[in-house]
Amino acid sequence: MSAKNPLLNYINGEWCTSKATEFLDVVNPATTEVLSQVPLSPKEDVEAATVAAQTAFTSWRRVPPTERVQYLFKLKFLLEEHIDELSRTITLECGKTLAESKGEWQRAIENVEVACGIPTLMQGYNLEDVARGIDEIMIRQPVGVTAIIAPFNFPGMIPFWFLPYAIACGNTCIIKPSEKVPLTLQKVFELLEKTGLPKGVVNLVNGAKDVVDAILEHPTIRAISFVGSSPVAQYVYGKGASFGKRMQCQGGAKNPIIVLPDADMEMTTRITADSAFGCAGQRCLAASVAVTVGEARHQFTEAITNAAQTRVVGYGLDQATQMGPVITSQSKARIEQLIQQGVDEGAAVLVDGRSPKVSGYEQGNFIRPTILQNVNPKSELARTEIFGPVLGLMHLETIEDAIALVNSGQWGNMACLFTNSGAAARQFRYEADAGNIGINIGVAAPMAFFPFSGWKDSFYGDLHGQGRHAVEFFTQTKVVVERWPKTWSRQF
């Protein structure tokens, strides 16, 4: 399709029209209103952005870290000043409640704050006299041009797992937003422009798979950060690594919550409902399976059923709304098909959220919270990431059985335990095979100064986003071993 006023790319400090000949509608998932059109940029646009980024890198890397972070200080204040507008944009194109969108920006800002510590975080170390008269030092240097391929579900927060660290470390950066939600990063780049960052340090290229492939194949781009589904993460990781690039690729999940009999059921229910149904279940740390142990079964099942039935679903800009729509009509159809698959495999529907009627938004991509009971741990549904507001219930007799279930799966993003037992908590965090562990926490999202971990098929790579992992990813270590002739230095 053609477009009259498509979104622009941002290359070398200038807003510019893409060379695209095809465009996609950007649609509000609650109202199906067309918000804008996004260009499907060709490889030529990626080439232009890469040339700009490489040109900028030669001078940007020489800017002292204490000066580079001044731009981040400005960005932090601009994000805080415009947080209401930015939050509204996420709600319009992504469907979240306004409170969820604002919470996302608070997490993004935290990453900017942490990256402002680069003058300390980027430091190396040294040792004199590793041998007589010989000293050795390790320094960190930027890797060069980097790229970020962002997902639809957190269009504001997730790019900030990477961007502030990349540029604070002296790299330049190209970002490709999800073609489903490109408006948020348009707003971000308007703010980045106001910081006065030198031309070419940050660049924005809209598009779809052609842009991704161009990024993966370009010889100048040295490191790539990706978040998305595991099949795509595996593709991006494999192709990028085959071209010799550093890769960090966050994939999907099937996150279990374990409920022991001694858990505080009121608190556990509230937190589990927020985890499973918050952001309409479209987050890689959403609870997808709740496993009750022993006598916890009946009380928790009754409570979580009531929580699902009473959750208010609607337009994210409406103050009373507790859960918005899923991103597209295709996503809605897929989720409803997976619910039916669970039924066909023997699960019972306690709460059925399919085909709801949301007054005033009948055309929106809505699914109400859904609960499936007695999900077979060996079923296809138990292994499939639904990425929607669907919680499966299972029951086991011991915590050992529950930990074995957690460890038997292909995913390893998050696992949570609800209990009042310190011994059980320690056993769980010690033995559970997942990168993010929650104890009486339903969404074990690390703070910005910790890495966003992930194991097994939930992550491809070695170094994660955020914190020190991001600093290590966006720098390469150089070891210098030096000895000076006796005519230049004291003889030992």
N, C-alpha and C positions, 0 to 999 in steps of 0.2 A: 504494500500500500504506500501511497505518497502522503506527505504531510506538509501543511502550510507553514507551521511555526514549530518545528521540532526542537527538542532540547539541544543545547550546544555542548561541544567538547571544550575542555580547557587545556590548552597546550602552549608551553613557553610563555606563561603569564598572560595569555590572551584567550578570550572566549571566541571560538571559531566554529563554523558550520562543518559538519561531517561530510565526507565524500560519499555517504551512504545513498543508496537508491531504494532501500527498503526501510520501513518504519513499523513500530508496534505501538498500539495504544497502551497508555498507562491508565489503569482502571481502579477506581475506588471499590474495594471488594465488598463494602457494605451496601453501596447504592448502585453499583455498576456504571457510575458516571465516568466518562472519559476525562481524565485530568490533563493529559498532555500526550505527545507522541515522542518516542525515543528512537533515535537512529540506530540502525544495525551497522555500525561503522565497519569499513573494510580494513584490510591489513595496512593500507597506506596511512591511515590515521594513527595506527600503532607505531609505524615507522617514524612519523613526524614527532610523536610524543617521545619516543626513545632517543632520537637525535637531540631533542631539546633537553632531556634528562641527562644524557651523557655530557653534553656541552656544559650544563650547569654544574655537574659533579666536579669537574676539574677545579673550579673555584670554591664551591660550597664546602668541599672536604677540608679546605684550608682555613675556613672560618673557625675561630676558637670555639670549643663547646660552650663556654660561658656566654658567648654571643649567640650561638645557635638557639639556646634555650630561651632567649629573650622573645623570640617569635612564638614559642609555645606559651610563655606567660601571657602574651597578648591574646593568643587563641583561647586560652582558658577563660579569660574575662569576656571575650566575645561570645563564647558558647553559653556562658552563664547569663549574659545579657539577653541573648536571643533564645533561651531555652523553651519559652512558651511557643514561639513560632516554629521552632525545630520539632517540638513534640507534636504539634498539630499536623505538621507535614507527614510525620511517620504514621499517625493515626489515619490520615486521609488515604495514603497509598498502601499501607500495610494492614490496617484494620484493627490495630491494638486499641485498648482503652487509652485515654489520655494519661492516666496515672502510670500505666505500663510504659508508654512512650517517654514520659518524663524520667522514670527510673532508669531507662536505657541511657538517656543522656547523662545522668549522674555517673553511671559507670564509665561512659566515654571520657568524661572530664577527669575522673580519677586516673585514667591512664595518661592523660596529658600531664597531670601533676607528678606522677611517678617519673615520666620521661624527663621532666625538668631536673631530675637528679643525675643526668648523664655525666656531668663533670666528675662525679664520684663513681657512678656505676660503670663507666667506661674505662676506669683506670686499670692498668696492668700491674705487674710486680717485678721485683728485681732482687738480685743477690750478688754481693761482692765476693770476690775470691772463690769462684766455683773451682778454680785451680789457681796456682800461684800467679798473681798479677793479672788474672782474667776475671772479668765481670760479665754477668748475663742479665738481660732484661727482657720482659715480655710486654709488648704494647698491643693495643687494639686499634685497628684501622677499619674504616668503612669498606663494604664490599663493592659498592658502585651503584648501578641502577637497579632498583628493586620494583616489584609489582605486587599489587593486592587484588585478588579476585573475590569480590564480596558476595554474600548470600542475600536472600530477600528478607529473612525473618528478623534480623537486627541490622537494618540499614545504617543506623547511626553508631551503635556501640562497636560492632565487630571490626570495622575498618580501623578503629582506634586501639585495637589490640596490637596493631602493627605500625600504623602511620607515624605517631609521635616518636616512637623509638627509632624507626628507620631514618627520619630526617635529623633527629637529635644526634644520632651517631655519625652524621656526615654523609649519608646516602641521599640520593634523589629517588623519586617514587612516581609510579604510574598506577592509577586505580581504575578498575573496571567495576562499576556498580552492577547489581542485578538489574536486568532489563525490566523486571517486574516492578521495581521500586527505585527508580533513578532520581526522583525529585529531592530526596533527602541529601544526597551528596552534592547536588547542585547548590543547595543552601550552604553546605559546609564549605564548598570552594569559594563561594561569595565571601565567607568570613576569612578563609585562608588568604584571599586576595587582600583583605583589609589589614592583615598583619604586616604586609610589606615584604613577604618572602621573595627572594630573588627569583627571576624568571627561570622556569624549567625545573625548579626544585620539586614541585608537585604538579602532576598532570592528571587529567580526567579524560578517559575514552569510554564512551557509551557503546554498547553492543552486546553480542551474544557469543556463540561458539567460535566464530571467525576471529573475534578479538582474543578470546582465550587461547586459541591455537597460535595466533601470531605472537602473543606474549611468551608462550611455552617454547616456541621455536627461535625467537630472536637471540642472536649470539651476544648481544650487548647486555641483556637483562640477566643479572647474576643470581637473584634470589626471589622466590615467589611465595606468597602467603595465600592460602585458600581456605574457605569454609563452605561446606555444602554437604550433599549426600555422599555416602561412602562409595557408591559406584563411580561417581564423578571425581571424588577425591582420589580414588585409586588411579583413574585415568590421568588426572592432572599430575599426580605424583610421578607416575611411571614415565610419562612423556617428558615432563620437565627434567627429571633426573637423567633420562637418556641423553639430554642435551647438556649434562654436566652442571645443572643449576642446583643451588640450595633450595630445598623444598620443605614446607611445613603445611600439611593438608589435614584439616579437621573434618572428620566424617560424621556419620550418623550414630544412632544409639538406640538402645532398648533398656531404659533405666529402671531397675527394680527398687522398690521400697519394701523393707522388711519390718513388720510390726510384731513386737513381742507382747506377751500378755501383761507385762508390768508397765507398758507405755501409758502415758497420759492420753487417753482416747480422744478427749475433746481437742486438745492441742494437735495431736497427730492427724486427726481428721481434717482440721482446718488447713494445716500445712500441706497435707497430701492433696487436697482439693485445689489449692493454689498452684501446686507443682504440676498436677495433671492437666488442669484446665486453664491456667494462666497463659496468656498469649495464644489462646485457642489450641494449646498443645504443640504449637509450632516453634519449638526450641529444642536444642540438642541436650538440654538438661531437664526436660519434662519427665515426670514420673509416668511410666507406661504400664508398669506391672506393680501391683501391691500384693505382697505375700504375707498372709497372716500365719502366725505360729501358735500352735496349741489353742488355748482358750481365748485368744484374741479374735477369733473368727467372727463370732456372731455380733459382738458389740461394734466392731469396726465396720462390718458389712452394712449394718443398719445405719450407722452414722454417715458413712461415705455416700450411701444411696441417697439419703436426705440432702446432703450437701450438693450432690449433682442435680437433684430435682429442683432445688431452690435457687441455683445460680442464675443471675439475671443476664440474659444474652441480648445484645443489641448493637447499636451504632456506637463506636468508641468515643464519639464526641458528646454523647448523652451521659450526664453525670451519674445516673443510676446504673449504667451498664457495668457488669463485672467481667464479661467475655465478649469479644468481637467475633467477626467472621474469619474463615480461613481465606487464604490468599487468592485463589482462583476457583472457577466452577469446576475445572478439571481436578483440582485438589479435593474439592468436596465430593465429587463422584468417586474418586479413588478411595477416600476414607470410608464412604458408605459401602463400597464394595468390600473393603477389608472387614468391616463390621459383619456383613453377611457371611463372609468367609469364616469368621470366627464362629458364627451360629452353625454353619454347615459342618464345622469341625467338632461341634458338641458343646460349645459354650452357651450359657443361658443369658438372655438380655435382661438385666435388672433395671436399667434406665436406657431408653432408646432415644437418641438425639437426632435421628435421621429425619430429613424433610420437615424441619420446623417451620412454623409461620411466625415471622417477626413483624409485628404491626408497623407499617410504614416503610418497611425495607424488604418487601416480599421477593425482590429480585436478587437480594444479596446472597453471598456464599456462606450461609449460616449452617452450622451443625451444633446442636445442643450437647452438653456433656453426656457421655455415654459410658455405661459400666457393663462389662461382660463378666459373668461369674463362672467359676470352674473352667478357666482356660487351661487346656492341656499343655504342659510345659514342652511337649515334643511336637506340638502343632506348628503349622506354618505361621499362623498369626503370632505365636509366642516368639518367633524369630524375626518378625518383620517390623521395621520401624514404621509406625502409622503416621506420625507427624500431624496429629490432630487430637481433639479433646476426647480421647478414648482411654479408659483405664481398665485393664484386665485384672481379675482377682484370682489368686491361687491360694492353696492352703497346704502347709507342711507341719510336721509335729515337733521339729527341733531346729535350733539355730544352725546346727551343723548341716542339716538338710538344706536350709535356706542359703547358706554360704556356698554349698556345693552347686545349687541351682544358679546362683550368681556367676560362679566361675565356669559353668558349663557352656555359657553363651559365647557368641562370636564378638559381642560388643564389650567395651570396657570404658565407657565415658563416665558414668556415675553410678554409685550404689549407696543407698541410705538405710539407716537403721533407727528405729524408734524404740527406746527402752529407758528405764531408770537404773539399769545395772551397769556399773563401770566395767565389770569383768566382761560382760557381753559386748560392750562397746569396744573394748580393747581387742577382743578376739576378732570382731568384725573388721575393724580398720586394719588389723594385722594380716588377716587372711583373705579379704575380699579383693578380687582381681579387677580393680577399676581405678582410673586415674584421679577421679574426684570422689571423695568419700564424705557423706553427711551423717552426723550423729545428731538425731533430733532436728535435722535440717532437711527440707524437702527439695531445695534447689541449691546444690553445693557448688555455687558459682564462686570461684576464687576472687579475692580482691586483686586490684591491679598490680600489687607488688608481689603476687604469687603467679606462677605460670598456670594457664588454663590447660590442665593436663587431660590426657586421654590415652587409653591403651587399646590393644588388639585392633579390630577393624574400625575403631572410632578415630584412629589417628595414623597418618602416614608421615613419617619423618622422625626426627630426634629432638628438636628444640621446639617448644610450644610458643604461643603468643603470650604477651604480657611480661612485665617484670624482668628479672635477670635473664630468663630464657630468650626474650626478645632482644636484649642487648647482645647476647652471645650470637644469636642468629644473624643480626645485622652488622656484625663486626667479624673480621678475620684476625687471628693472632699472628703476630710477627715476633720471632725470638731473635735477639741480637746478642751475639757472643763477641766481646771485644777485648783486645789486649793492646796496650800502647808501648812502643819502644822505650827503652830506658832513657833515651835522650829527651823524650817528651814527658816522662813521668817518673816518679820515684822508683828506684830499684828495690825490690823486696827480697 
